[in-house]
């Protein structure tokens, strides 16, 4: 069971990520992280007839691959928690038609992977589920059609724009056993910085990342330099700079921060502009880069903070501002014992 300290849940016996899988598309194959992906495809249709169906296939393949790598079957999984950017999470819902697993859809936009991991850790730790799949996906073409303009329109990308990853990441959580441990979860609060520019998601999400990180640090008595790395999800270059400024105003100067959106498309700034985004971006980086480093003990203790902009195509057209949320998961390398909360 977990104990609560402020906004943070601490697991005395951390549940573990027993298996992971990451699949990406054509652009992800050019990433410096490409070698960590389990599968990469040059066909972003994934053999389907539409972009939306392609994302469904991408999610389904990733979930099945995670189960295969775990050496288990659908019958040994109690629940699947998954989400995406398509309206009503249809990408995930349609994918789950192909799996005989109880399904609960989750939506936190680009924060979905950390949300699913956190909820799954709570359920497994409480003895309410023996195995939980936590998954998130996104598809560049499906997202552009839904939120911005069809690709054939040829709109010019602004310097603050981010590139929605065509990728998916999936983790299998178990109550105990071998694997990276989930030591703590901090579910974030909705923060609205009054950003209205749909091409500047980084600026909208950075205040939420700062808020959640500050709550976690205060709740646990952790100093930033005790962590090997503070990974944020999808702030990009613009959002990462704003995050540094917001934390500096609180007296925190981060020297160990990395952003999944910057890591995934490093060297491709001319086309992606500020960096990567989408639920599949941080999910893919988590499963292809962060977890392998923890498994190999190249890192001991990190936090993974996925950030999401909670707007829709309707609220954008109504000139609403863009509220955001960030969820945090503290991850420990295998064999790293849980530590007591500091006084």
N, C-alpha and C positions, 0 to 999 in steps of 0.2 A: 504493500500500500504506500501511497505518497503522503507526505506531510506538507502543509501549506505554510509558506512564509511570504506574506504580502501577496503579490501577484504570481509568485513562483511556486511550483510543485517540485518537491525533492523526493527522489526515490532511494530509500535505504538499500533496497535490492534492485539495482537498475535492470529494467528489461533490455533485451539485446536485439540488435539487427543481425539476424541469422543469415540473411542472404540479400543480395542487391542486384539490380540489372539496370542498364542504361542503353537506350537506342537513340540514334540521331539520324538526321537527314544529310542532304548534300553539303550544305554550308558547314555543318558541324564536322564533316570529314576534313575540313581545312583548318580546324581548330588546333591549337597547341595541345589541347587535352584529348584529341581524337583517339590516341592510343589507349585511353582508359575506357572508352565505350565498348560495350560488348558487341554491338552490331551498328554499322553505318550503311545507309542506302543512298544511291545516286538518284533514285526515282522517288521524288517527294510525294508522288501519288500512292506509293506503297501498293501498287497493283490495283488501285480502286479508281472509280470514275469521278469522284469529287474530292475537293480538299477536306471537307468535313468527314467523309467516309475514310479518307486517308488517315486522319488523326485517330479515328476509332480503331483502325487496324494497327496503328503505331502503339496505342495503349494496350491493346489485346496482346500483341506480340511481346511487349515488355513484361506484362504480368505473367504470361506463360513462361518466359525465359527465367524470371525470378524464381518461380516454383521449380523449374527444372534444375536450376543451380542449387536450390535448397535440397534437392533430392526428395521432394514431397509432392503431394497431390492436392487438388482442390478440397478433398474431404478432410484434410488436416488443417484447414484454415477456417477460422470462425467468422471472419468478417473482412470485407474489403472497404477501405476508405479511399476515395479517389475524386479528383476534380480536374477541371480544365477551364478554358475561357469561352467555350461555345455556350450560347444561350441555354439555360437550364441544364448545364453540364451534360449535354447530349453526347459529347465525345466519350466521356467515361461511362455514361449509362448504356449506350449502345455497345460499348466494348464488353460490359459485364453480361450482356446477353450470351456471350460465348463462354462464360465461366459459371459453374454451379456453386457460387459462393454468396452468402448474404451480403448485401451491398448497401452502404450509406454514402450518398454523395456529399461532398464537402465543397464549399466555395470560399476562397479567400483571395481570388485572382492569383497574382504571382506568389502570394504567401501560402498557397494551398499545400505544398509539400511539408512545410514545417507544421502546419495545422494538423494534417493527417498523421504525421509522426507523433506529435504531442498527444492527440486523442488516442491513437493506437497504444502508446506507451501507458497511458492512464488505464485503459481497458485491460491490457495484459497484466499490468502490475496489480490491479485489483482482483485478479482471478476471474474476470468476466469474459476473457477470450484467451484461448491457448495460442492462437496464431492470427495475426492481423496483417493484411497487405495494405501498405500506405503508398499511394501513387499519385503522380500529377503529370499532365502532358500539355503540350501546346503545338500549334502548327502555324507557321508564318502566314501562309496564304489564307487559311481560314480566319485568322485573327484580323488580317488586313481587310478582308471582305466585310467582316462584321463591324469593326470599330472605326475604320478609316475610309479608304477608297479601294475599289477593285484594282488589282495589279495592272490591268490593261489601261487604266487611266493615266499612269505614268507620272504621278505626283512627285514633286521634288521633296526629298527628305531634309528636314531641318537639322542643324547641328546638335540639338538636344534630343532628337529622335532616337529610339532604340529599336533593335531588331528582334522580333518575337522568334524564339528558338523553335525549330522543328525537332522536338526531342521529348522523351519521356523517361522518368526514373521511377523505379519501384523497389520498395524494401519489404522484407518479411520480418515482422517483429515477433519475438517469443518471450515468455516471462523470464526464462533463465537459459543458460547454455553459453556456447561460444559465440563471440561476435562483439561488435562495438556496442558499448553500453550507453543507454540514454539516462543520464544522471539527473537532469532537471528540465523542466518545461516552463516557460513564461508565456502565457497567452497575452497578446497585446491589446491595448485600448485603441479605439478609433481616434485618429488625429486628423484635423483638417487645417492645412496651411493656406487655404484659400487660393490654391493653384487652379486655374481654369484651362490651361493649355494642354490639350490631349496629346501633344507631341513632346511634353516634358514630364513624363511619369517619374523620373528620378527626383525632381524637386518636390513632387507631391508625396513621395513615399519616404524620403529621408527623415522628416520629423517623426514619423511613426517608428522608424528603426532606432532613432536616438531615444525616444521615450521608452521603448521596450528594453533596450540595453541598460538604460539607467535604472529601471525598476529591478532588473535581474541583478545588477551589481550591488545595489543597496540591499535587496532581499537576502542575498547569499554572502555578503561581506567579501566579495571577490574583487581583487584589483585587476585591471585589464592586463597587466604584464604577467599575471599568473596563467593566462591562456596562451597557448601556442599561436592561435590565430582567431580573429573575430571575422567570420565570413558573413557578409550580407548578401541577400539575393536580389540582384537585378536593379540596383541603384544606378548603375552605369557611371560614367565619369562625372557627369554633372551632379547626380545625387550623392556620389561618394564625397565630392568636395564639400557639398552642403552639410553632409553628416559630420565631417571633420570640423566645420565651423560651428555647428550646433553644440557638439561635444566640447569644443574648446571653450565655448561660452560657459560651460558647466565645470571648467577646470580640468577636463580630460584631453590629453594629447595622445591620440592613438598612433602607435608605431607598428601594430601587428594586425592591421585591417586589410582584408582582400574582398573584392566584390565578384560574385559569380558572373554577373553580366560583363564585367571587364575581362575576367579570366577566359571565358569561353571563346570570345572573338578577338583576343589580343592579336594585333597585326592586321586586322580587317576594318580598321576605323573609317576608311574612306567610304565603305559601303554601309556599315552598320551604324556609323556616327558615334553616338555616346556609349554604345555597348549593347549587350543582349538583354532580353526580358522574356516574360511569359512563364507560366508555371513549370514548363518543361526545362527552362534554362537552369534554374537553381536545382531542380530535381536531377537533371542530367549531370550537373557539376558535382552534386553531392555523391551520386552513385559511381561516377567515373573518376573522381579526383579526391574528394575529401575523405570518404570512407576508406579507399585503398591506402591513403597515407596513415590513417589511424590503425588500420589492420596491420600494416607493416611497421608500426611503432615509430614512424618518422615524425609523428605528432602524438602527444599524449592527451591533451585536453583542448577542445575547441568549442566555440558556440556557432551555431548555424541560425542566422536570422533571416527568414524569408519575408519579403515585403510585398504588399498588394495594394493596388489602387482600386477602391470599391465603387467605381462608376460604371455606367452602362451607356450604350449608344443613345438611349432615351434621355438620361440625365444630362449628357453632354449637349444634346440639341436644345435642352431647356436652360442652358447656360448655368447649370449648377457647378459649384466647385467640386474638387475631387478629394474626398476623404480617403484615408489610407489606414492600413493596419499592418503590424509586424508581429510575427510569432517567433519565439526563440526556443531552440533545443540545445542543451549542453550534451556533448558527446565525449565519451572516454574511450581510449584505446583498450583492447581486450586485456583483461587481467588487472586493470587499474581499479583498485578498490574505491568504494564510495567513501567520501570524507564527510565528517560531521559539519554542520553549519557553524560558521564562525560566530562568536558572541558579538 
